[in-house]
Amino acid sequence: MLVLFDIDGTLLTRAGKAHIEALNAAIHEVHAVDPGNLRDQVNPAGRTDGEIARLVLLALGVSALRIDERAGDVREACCRVYAQICPRDLSELVVPGMPELLAWLGEREGVTLGLVTGNYEPVARLKLGRAGLGKWFSSAPGGFGSDSEDRAALPAIARRRGGHAPREQTVVIGDTPRDIACARADGVRCVAVTTGQYAADELTGADAVASDAAELRAHLEAIDI
């Protein structure tokens, strides 16, 4: 079984400040435009870093062609700046109970942990490491915002990297409607959590909805994880 976790709002809460600053700095460095307050008007929940940058840049009048041509430069700049400004310790931002859940999953025979996140991969890996969760994901397969701007493409990428895991043996764990949508786009199951900004009645498209790590474990046990 391949269990694919989102990061922001699922494993961590309020860990986006330095990430936002890094993406803003990258946009300014590469395109010489100032995201300013406009960046705050784009809800990042469930979006990839590349999609967020594109929405901001389009609103600032940057052409789609120019965005495409410099997408790699924005990614590289964001990852470099994030490595410089990311707090040394993000452990206080870990969702309660998640380390215990990951430990339980890590001990389950036949279970592989993975990631499906809109973060660029270096940002995701550093963020988890600074939060104390990196040991469960150090060699984990995943689909990242650096792989595609389209979040719907990420579960299939993660499954391929996870040894071509079958759809019926894959589940996405996330906290936004976009997490649910990306799971549905790939035909895999999804268990949503209300640890982010969305309430249970906004996550009804998932196979199940959990309010915390303990309830998430119960749902995973129910689908034979």
Secondary structure, 3 states (H helix, E strand, C coil): CEEEECCECCCECCCCHHHHHHHHHHHHHHHCCCCHHHHHHCCCCCCCHHHHHHHHHHHCCCCHHHHHHCHHHHHHHHHHHHHHHCCCCCHHHECCCHHHHHHHHHCCCCCEEEEECCCCHHHHHHHHHHCCCHHHCCCCCEECCCCCCCHHHHHHHHHHHCCCCCHHHEEEEECCHHHHHHHHHHCCEEEEECCCCCCHHHCCCCCEEECCHHHHHHHHHHCCC
